[in-house]
Amino acid sequence: MTATNTNVEGKKKFSPKRIASKIGRSFKDLRGEVKKVVWPTKKQVVNNTIVVLVTMLAVGIVIWLLDFGMSTLVSAFLQQAS
């Protein structure tokens, strides 16, 4: 039997060169994927930011109103009970 670069299961042994080439290939793939990204324009970013801020404000107001209403209701029940 001759010495090969495989172990009992037929898999290749640990090789720093193989790992380095896989890491290099991963970075090349990453670079290619980043080139495919369609970046938003400044106008789209500003528009989306405004939409998010307005939505956050609206949700905040709704939560505040619900909290205020529930606390008023609980206070009324507690005063009624005592």
C-alpha positions as CSV (number, residue, x, y, z in Angstrom):
1,M,0.0,0.0,0.0
2,T,1.4,3.4,-0.9
3,A,1.2,6.5,1.2
4,T,-1.4,8.9,-0.1
5,N,-2.9,12.2,1.2
6,T,-6.1,10.5,2.3
7,N,-7.2,9.0,5.6
8,V,-9.3,5.8,6.2
9,E,-12.6,7.3,5.1
10,G,-11.1,8.6,1.8
11,K,-11.2,12.2,2.9
12,K,-8.1,14.3,2.3
13,K,-6.0,15.2,5.4
14,F,-5.7,18.6,6.9
15,S,-3.7,20.8,4.5
16,P,-2.9,24.5,5.2
17,K,-2.7,25.2,1.4
18,R,-6.2,23.8,0.9
19,I,-7.6,25.9,3.7
20,A,-5.8,29.0,2.4
21,S,-7.2,28.4,-1.1
22,K,-10.7,27.9,0.2
23,I,-10.5,31.1,2.2
24,G,-9.2,32.9,-0.9
25,R,-12.0,31.5,-3.0
26,S,-14.5,32.7,-0.4
27,F,-13.2,36.2,-0.5
28,K,-13.3,36.2,-4.3
29,D,-17.0,35.0,-4.1
30,L,-17.8,37.7,-1.6
31,R,-16.3,40.4,-3.8
32,G,-18.4,39.2,-6.7
33,E,-21.5,39.2,-4.6
34,V,-20.9,42.7,-3.3
35,K,-20.5,43.9,-6.9
36,K,-24.0,42.6,-7.6
37,V,-25.6,44.6,-4.8
38,V,-27.8,47.4,-6.0
39,W,-27.1,50.3,-3.6
40,P,-30.0,52.8,-3.0
41,T,-29.7,56.4,-4.1
42,K,-29.5,59.2,-1.7
43,K,-33.1,60.2,-2.4
44,Q,-34.3,56.6,-1.6
45,V,-32.3,56.6,1.6
46,V,-33.8,59.9,2.7
47,N,-37.3,58.8,1.7
48,N,-37.0,55.5,3.6
49,T,-35.6,57.3,6.7
50,I,-38.5,59.7,6.7
51,V,-41.0,56.8,6.4
52,V,-39.3,54.9,9.3
53,L,-39.3,58.0,11.5
54,V,-43.0,58.8,10.8
55,T,-44.0,55.2,11.4
56,M,-42.0,55.1,14.7
57,L,-43.7,58.3,15.8
58,A,-47.2,57.0,14.9
59,V,-46.6,53.7,16.8
60,G,-45.2,55.6,19.8
61,I,-48.3,57.7,19.9
62,V,-50.6,54.7,19.7
63,I,-48.7,52.9,22.5
64,W,-48.7,56.1,24.6
65,L,-52.5,56.5,24.1
66,L,-53.1,52.8,25.0
67,D,-50.9,53.1,28.1
68,F,-52.6,56.3,29.2
69,G,-56.1,54.8,28.6
70,M,-55.3,51.6,30.5
71,S,-53.7,53.4,33.4
72,T,-56.7,55.7,33.7
73,L,-59.0,52.7,33.6
74,V,-57.0,50.9,36.3
75,S,-56.9,54.1,38.5
76,A,-60.7,54.4,38.1
77,F,-61.2,50.7,39.1
78,L,-58.9,51.1,42.1
79,Q,-60.7,54.3,43.3
80,Q,-64.0,52.5,42.8
81,A,-62.8,49.5,44.9
82,S,-61.7,51.6,47.9
